[in-house]
Amino acid sequence: MTQPVDTLVRGTLVNVNTGNLEKRSVAIDDGTIVALDERPAERELHANYIAPGLIDAHMHVESSMVTLPQYADTVVPNGVTSVVHDPHEIANVVGAAGVRAVIRDAEQTPLKARFTVPSSVPASDLQDCGATLPPEQVTALLEEPNVVALGEVMDIPGLIAGDEGVHAKIRAAQERGLTVDGHMPRVTGDDLQEAARYLDNDHESITLAEAREKADVGLRVYLREGSSSKNLAELLPLTEEVDTRRLSLCTDDREVSDIVDQGGVDFAVRKAIREGADPVDAVQMATINTAESYGLPFGRVEPGAPADLVLLEDLDSWRVDDVLIDGELNPTADGSTPSGTNIPTDTVEFPSVSATDLAITAPDGRGRSVRVRVIDAVGGLQTEPMIAEVPVREGALLPNPDEDLLSLAVIERHGGNGEIGRGFVHGLGLDRGAVGSTIAHDAHNCVVAGADHASMAAVANRLEELDGGVVAYDPVDDEFASLALPVAGLMSNEPIEAVYEQFETVETHAAEIGMVETGLMELSFLALEVIPTYRLTNNGLVDVTDGQYVDVTVSEHGGEQGPDVDRRSIPDDSVSEP
């Protein structure tokens, strides 16, 4: 006699094992799928479509600006039942203790967070972060519960050169049968061939040719649709050229407004279908493909699998009626930790700065302007090198907002050496005032851009007072718009709706002083010294292609100018006026 079950779901099954749509019944008992067949049940549910719960193949919860339980309560109702979370940002601030704290946070939520151990903390030796993860700490973290991979290996030059530290981390993961995530922007040719010997996947492709070459050497390719890097539409034709079972969908970095308004990886599924992907293929790329990449038992609907299901009104639009995780209908976080997180707060510490501290001194003997190297923010994560002229007044190099040339500063904020990197950026669009953030991948120092140095100093000091966050300042009315992010200087303890509203206020304020629509997200990547081309760290301007510091000023003959003079020689009043 057929045994009764606690739940039976009837509908059209998105069978990701076969790639078909099938009229089926899914029998669930004690949180597990026991049969794809009729069974007597205590509870019967009906859905137009039944799909496995979605899995985000690679993401950083920190980019949402909320803690993991808050994030989960937002995306689970959209059908996202699991994420592969790389707590790389937390690790750069508070190290191994932060990674363990995030893993404990996951115990409060039904979202099945699986973790990758950050492999590249720091991302390079060109910037100072709050902590490091040497090979012995990485190895210990690989033993933590729910760890499924070594996090994205960013030091590709070190990998190729045989750096023992990089290879020790990879060996530790491989010895445990774990996946090794890659991070290979613009890596091609022989370098890609060598990297592919050690890495299993990559999420950094921005062109179809780049993604195809990575697929050709056997890497699983993750199609990314984040807030800043929106690569899905460009890469989707890859589904017509390679086996789609080798492809996955991920968000990487997705900020709070996009999560609330559009969703997480569910948005990537909807967009893929809208761009012409077969709906079943799209669901496979966000379920079983990723599950197989990391050896996860969920991500499919089959006997013996956990009952992680999405009950859909409509497949093409991914319109969700209900979600089950381990058979529980529409679960939410339990809120067992009053603050919502085990992650440390009070991590932002640097001395008060003045306008003078953020200015670059003019080379001796120069006239009214100086040629400088500029970070050209061209959209997404990308930057290009640029040479431009900026004005000089009383020994200080000034921004020129009329030409969209803003001053940029990166302040070490982890209570360390307090060094300040100074430079210029084009493409953010500020007409006046300044914006700043303690979200500054990957070291997460304090990054500030502005049309005048006094406004920049005001923003930086405000960020220190808040214990981190995002701030926009308008000197015309002396008004700040602020979002406090005291959890490691990256996230808020407040409900996601409150964080959303505060971030929207900051974005609106930033737009009123001229910032481009994606400016705050782009600002957060201007210090990321492992993605070409120019980036600014707390120690100076970096040419990422060569992996070296370069001077901001350019000599009249095109060479290096030499080090800046002592900035104490600059009068404060030369840099304090907007």
Summary of the structure (lengths in Angstrom):
residues: 578
radius of gyration: 24.6
end to end distance: 82.3
largest distance: 95.7
contacts: 2239
relative contact order: 0.14
helix: 29%
strand: 31%
